[in-house]
Amino acid sequence: MAKPYTVTLFVGKSAVIIILLLSYISMAQAENAATKAANQTRSPAAMDGGRPENRPNGWKFKVGVGALYAPIFVGSKDYQIIAFPNVKIDFNDQFFLSVKEGVGYNVVHSNGWRVGPLVKYVFERKEDGSNPFRVAGNKSTALKGLGNVDATIECGGFAEYSYEPFSYKIELRKGIDGHKGMIGEASINYSGAIKRLGPPIVYAFGSRATFTDSEYINAYFGINQPQSVSSGLNRYDAGGGFVSYGIGGFMLIPLYSPVSVSVFGGYDRLGNEVADSPLITQRGSENQFSIGLSVAYKFDL
């Protein structure tokens, strides 16, 4: 999935974060659905959100690794394979730290609602196309002449509501440095579990969209006069709007407790303000596909 997401739109380390976040909107929500589906086979206390008696505290960990085949950057017509860490830490179903979801806190976590603050880190964009996570595929030269964009911390919040089998989520964040723009992500997902073949196989699919202001889009797709001279692309001043919108799916397959394999993928279409940029019309594509696989090990402390 190209974002249905993380965030910012560029190559190098930042491309990894963007693609992961855009691709993982469905994946992150499906993992929440996985917990609920698993709870259906547990005790009433667990179904009500109570802590299992054999778990002394609320620390939960997931560690693993994955591979993703996706555009080199959002809007690229060229693809590569990247490796990424699949890590999540959760305490007491309140504090969480995740590659996909960032760092946040569930101020509200009841009656199907999760609401709280959220912080995400966006890596620097480098015009040379370097990417330390790339394992296959060529480097991109599409951003040559457009300059670098500083790394930034994005601060904001999220709200998610689940009413099985559907879940709805929205995030709003503001760049403190770097792009300094506003970015929002919204998604709707349908999730469920297949229980006939042993441990439940959890799945989710749905639609998502990423929208931003003009400051954000111009930071990554706008082209000013010096950039036009350096890159050979025409000048372009964008307004706010959709970065992308699309569909995605996710499936979690238990191997043996506590190891599982996740498969995910999707398609996204770039919004008009992004797709009309000369960077996309001359060097990229408004159609974005991705597919990935990850392995994870879960444990409690």
Helices and strands as residue ranges (DSSP letters): H 13-39, H 44-47, E 59-71, E 79-85, E 88-91, E 95-98, E 102-105, E 108-110, E 113-122, E 134-136, E 152-163, E 166-175, E 182-194, E 201-212, H 214-220, H 225-231, E 241-256, E 259-270, H 272-275, H 278-283, E 287-300
